[in-house]
Every structure is written in structure tokens, then in C-alpha cells.
Amino acid sequence: MSGAGSERRLTARLARFFAAPVGEPSGPSPLVDLGDDAAVVPRPPGAVVLCCDPVVAGVHFTAADAPALVGRKVVNRNLSDLAAMGALPDWLLLSLVLPRGTAAGWRDALLGGVRRAAR
């Protein structure tokens, strides 16, 4: 995917992909829907810890690794960072950079791993 139109299509797809299934609690809602590389979320009284630790192809995983396990690693690396700060997770920041031509099925399997680990 390339260009602003494809980014908007991917963002819309991510919103649908990560929506809570019917009958399942969804947790807190963002104040503004998914947007352009940013999110607006409610801030409880006190401090908020934010992190977005990337998982990089060729560094943290290889093409031979199962995409669902890579997705799990994306979540667990960030949960580890939050735990090190004594923070409890409410939200997930995800920065996804994939090579051009990454198969939609591979990407969806990775996102499925992210969703399962985040729940």
C-alpha cells in the first residue's frame, strides 16, 4: 500500500479488525476515533505512561517466524516496558512498518496475534 488513500483504507480496516466482537466487553472507548498517526484517549487522574517499542524485521523476527507469534511479541515487548515502569496497560500503541508486497494474509495473522495477546 502506498499513498494517503491506502493509509486511510488500512486505518479503517484496523478499526474494524480490532473492534470488540458482539457480546464481548470493549473496554474504554477513545475520545476520537482512529486518526492520522495519533489517538485521543481519556486520561485518568495521575500519570500516564506511553510506550511504542517497535519489533523490526531482521532484528526481532525473521520471515520464517509465524506472524501470529510476531504479533504477540509486539504486545509483549511493550507490556514488559510498561511493567518495568510499574504501569498497568489500558491502551496499545502500534507502529506497523511492513515491506511493500507483504501478503494481506500474513499481515492479518500478525494482527490476530496482536489482538489475542492484547486481550
N, C-alpha and C positions, 0 to 999 in steps of 0.2 A: 504494500500500500504506500502511496505517496501523495502528497498534497493535502490541503486543508479539508477538502471534501471527504477524502478517505479517512482522515483523522476523526472527523465528526461521525462518520459511519462506525468506526471502531469504538469510539466513546459510547455511542448509542447501543452498540452490541454489548459492551462491557456492562452498561447499566442493566440491560435485560438479563445477561448471564448471571450477574451477582444479586439480582433481586431475590428476596426470600420466597421460597416455594409457598403456594397456597396452603394455609393452615399452620405454617411454621412461623414462630416469632421472628421479627425482623431486626430487633434492637433499635437503638436510637436512629432517627432519620436526620440526614444532613439538612441544614437550613436552606441550601441552594442545591439543586440537582447537579450531577456531574458536569463539570465545565471544562474550560480550556486550561489544562495543566494545573488546576487548583481545586480546592474544596473548601466549603464553609461549613463548619461543624459547631455544635453548641459547646461552650466551654464551662465546665463546672467550676464552682469556687475552688481556688487553689491553682497550682501549677499544671501545665500540660507538657508532656514530653512527646516530641515528634521525632521520628526517625524514618529513613528510607535507605536501607543498606542494599545496594544492588547485588544481583547474582549475575555474573558475567560469563558468557560462553567462552570456553577455552581456558578459563581461570577457575571457576567454581563448578563447572559441569562440562561434559563433552556431548557431542551429537549422539553418542551411544547410550547416554543416560535416559531413563524413562522420563518423559515430560511431566507426568504427574508427580514424580519424586523431585524434579527440579522445582515445580510449583510449591511443593511442601517446604523445600529448602528456602525459597523466597520468604515464606512466612516465618519459618523457624529462626532464620538469621536475625530478623527484625524483632521477634519475640525475645530472643536472647539479649539483644541490645537493650530492650525495654526493661527486662528483668535485672540487668546489670545496673540500671538506674533506679531500681526499686519502683518501677511504674507498672500499672495494670493497663492492659490494652483495651481500648474502646473502638478504635478505628484502624484501618490498614491503608498505608500509603504504598502504592505500587508503581514502580517505574519500569516499563517493559520496552526493551530495545531488542528487536529480533532482526536477523539478516533478511534482506529482500528475498522474497520467494519462499519464506517459511510456510509450510503447509498449514492450512486452516485447522486441520485435524490435530496437528502437533500442538499448535497454539491453544486450541480448546482443551486438550488434555492437560497442558501446563496450567491453564486457568482453573480446570477442575481440581487439580492438586492444591492450588492456592485456596480455592473455596473450601475444600474438605479440611485443610489444615487450619484455616481461619475459624471455622465453626468449632 
